[in-house]
Amino acid sequence: MVDGILGILAILIVIGGLWMLFQGISEMEKK
């Protein structure tokens, strides 16, 4: 049960990190 929750949190953190990185690249390309 706990492992499943940690797995979901880990996936959300990874997706969030990639999203922030993508947003940062988009902002740099605009400028």
Secondary structure, 3 states (H helix, E strand, C coil): CHHHHHHHHHHHHHHHHHHHHHHHHHHHHHC
